């Protein structure tokens, strides 16, 4: 039971880092003149082979995560909030948050 609670806290910490670290760089991007206008944003996201690979990796993983979460009926309507968080905040935030929720639910069922 202690290990489950420790893992819950670890996933919570990773979710916090997954929210703060990407958004630090997102804010730097916007401060430097970046935009969410599709032609500018996607142009930057696919600027070279490295950014193209990273962009495709993250978006494909986000889609796979979203399909998984969308089919997890045990979360009820919260599953849609996790999917919105995945694309609105970051996959690095939504995925560990989902794992933390699952750990906490499992811990409560054990106790």
N, C-alpha and C positions, 0 to 999 in steps of 0.2 A: 504494500500500500504506500510506503514511503517513496519507493522508486517511482510510482505512478505520479505522486504529487511533485516530486523533483522534476520529472519530465514535463509536467504541466507548466511548472515555473520556467523551465528552459525554453519551451515553446513560446511562452509568453514573452520572455526576453527577446527571443529571435523575432517575434512579431513586432515588438517595439523597434528593434534595430531595422527591421525590414520596412518600417514606416519612415523612420527618421533619416536613415542614410540615403535611400534613393531620392527622397524629397529634398534633402540638402542639395544634391546635384541638380535636381529638377529646377529648384529655385535659382541656382547659379546660371542654369541654361536660360531661364526667362529673364534674369537680370542682365544677361549679355545680349539680349535682343531676340531670344528664341520665342517661338510662337506655337500655338496649337493649330494654326491654320494648316490644313492638310498638306498643301503643296510645300510648305516650309518644314513642317514637322517630319513628314515622311521622307523628304529630301535629306534631312539630317540623319534620320534613323537608318537610311540605306546609303549613306555617303560613301562608304567603301566596303571592302570585303569583310573587314572585322565587325563594323557596326551592323552590316547586313546579317552576318552569322549570329551575333548576339540578339538582335531584334527578332529574328525568326525563332531562335531558341526560346526566348522568353514568351513570345506570343503563342507558339505551339504548346508550350508547357502550360500557359494560362488557359488555353482552350481545353486541354486535357483535364486540368484541375476543375474547370467550370463544369464540364460534362460529369465528372465524378460527383461533385457537390450537388449539381442539379438533380441527380438520381438518388441522393441520400435523403430520403423522405423523413428520416428520424429528426432532422433539423427543423422541420416545418418551414415556415416562411422565412426563417433566418438564413436559409441556404441562398436566397436571392440577394440578401445583404452581403454575404460573403463573395458572391460572384461580382456584385457591384464594386466591392472593395478591391477585388483582384484587378479589375480594369481601371477603377477610379483612383486607387491609391498605389498598390503594387502587389504583384504575385508574392514577393518576399514578405509582405505583411499578411496577406490573406491565407496563404498555405500554413504557416506555423500557427496562426490564430485558429484555423480549422482543427489542426492537430491538438492544440491546447484544449479546445472545446471537447473533442473526442476523449482525450485523456481524463478530463474532469468528469465527464459523463460516466466513463468507465469506472473511475474511482468512487463515485457516488453509488453506482450499482453494486460494487464490491462491499461497501461499508454498511 
